[in-house]
Amino acid sequence: MRFEMVFALSRHRLVVARALLVFAMLLWATVPGPAAAQDTAFRQAVAEAASDDADIAAFYKANGYRGIWTARGEDRQRRAALLKALAGVDAHGLPAARYDLPGLQARMQTARTPRELGLLDVEMSRIFLQYARDVQTGLLVPSRIDSAIVRSIPYRDRTSYLTNLTKSSVKGFFRALPPQTREYTALMKEKLRLERLLAAGGWGPAGPSETLKPGASGPQVVALRDRLVRMGYMGRSAAPTYDAALQSAVQAFQAAHGLAQDGVAGPGTLTEINTPVATRLQSVIVAMERERWVNRDRGDRHVEVNLTDFSAKIIDGGKTTFETRSVIGHRASDRQSPEFSDVMEFMVINPSWYVPRSIATKEYLPELKANPNAVSHLEITDRNGRRIDRSAVDFTQFTARTFPFSMREPPNQGNALGLVKFMFPNKYNIYLHDTPAKSLFGREVRAYSHGCIRLADPFDFAYALLAKQTSDPEGFFQSKLATGREQQVNLETPVPVHIIYRTAFVDGKGRPQFRRDIYGRDGKIWDALAKSGVALRAVQG
């Protein structure tokens, strides 16, 4: 069976087919009177029903108040396609009750008069618009879930959905509504796999609760081995010891969950191993919703920063061509890295660090009050950019609101931005940059910055970006760096940057990957989805 057929009309095929047949038989069949009177009654009903929705009203007005769902011919294809789509909403992690397919089928079976058919036509358009927007750009409004999800959603004009539907191949139009990305398709497959696992009882009994290392033996090792066998990380085995095969399986699991691959089943690894199928399924459904939020052309070449994965990638033609570890914003609410998309326009080699006012007033002003010579590596300047004499200023007279100065760290090896920063100007003052704090990249959880994204390999990242515009990117970069002076290098072709947050995704080989919900955002999204009617289901077979 093809993958698409999994989500067809499995539970509704017979009911839908019967509804379509009855509806076709009833259509206009019992309507007395001249055709003109029937047509007028139909159009009046359409105009009345559409009047409380400006977009629907505008469409029907432009359409001469003619129906697009309830007549014969092509309308029949649209009806069938809509019913099929509504029967399969669960495959997309959407709540079936939101579209009330049974109620729509009942109305289709009983609509007889021109007025009833006109009202039904508009109702079908309402349901269609709700479904189209939900499956294409998401059920939720991200910023209402978490203020740090500042992503601009690519909403389409509602009227255009109806207009394009009437001008397009019906099957092709409906097929193109969900995200067409490889990621979305893979998430749908993973959702189905986890639903089948859920129906089969999940991964069975939980694994061990105490740290296990290679060489250990006993019942806890057997429990760990059994759990990893059921999860598909190793073949069946009855060995009671923590041998090389088990160590390799633990490392494979750790790699798939963003953990340090030390082969030791420590507290962090065991927490992830014992996470139930239902929780992983929630993560996948949330990831599908997030994928709908970025349902737009992301650029043939673009940069992707996945906050939960602590990684930054350059992607060319759908393939990752460069990847490096990253440090992201601290978990504290005022330091978390936001989610948004923008366009990288240039890099600055040997950058100065212009201290954000929030850091200057919250962190450095208290130090200056205690000691005017504190943070001596920073220049303090007035509103005109003139460097001030610290000894001539009484910093104790200022508050965070009245502090009149700016602070700057000149280019140097210890600069907070390191030796290069990558700019995609935005109102959040977020960018990618180097850092002198290299030791942080060796940690499993890397949430330490004030919100910007620090890169483990910034020079190589720069070379990869510059390779598109110079034959010797390394030589070019190093020549600029050697001057010691701050220099801006524009990208001849600006590169889109997408800062995302995915606790469930697939790697380059299509293998499922899971990460911790570092900021708790996915938990909030799942709660909102559940409140809207999304529920986990178990699928047999």
Beta strands, then each sheet from edge to edge (+ up, - down):
strand 1: 301-306
strand 2: 311-316
strand 3: 319-329
strand 4: 340-349
strand 5: 353-354
strand 6: 379-381
strand 7: 406-409
strand 8: 420-423
strand 9: 432-433
strand 10: 447-449
strand 11: 453-455
strand 12: 487-500
strand 13: 504-506
strand 14: 512-514
sheet 1: 10+ 3+ 2- 1+ 12+ 4- 8+ 9- 11-
sheet 2: 5+ 7- 6+
sheet 3: 13+ 14-
end
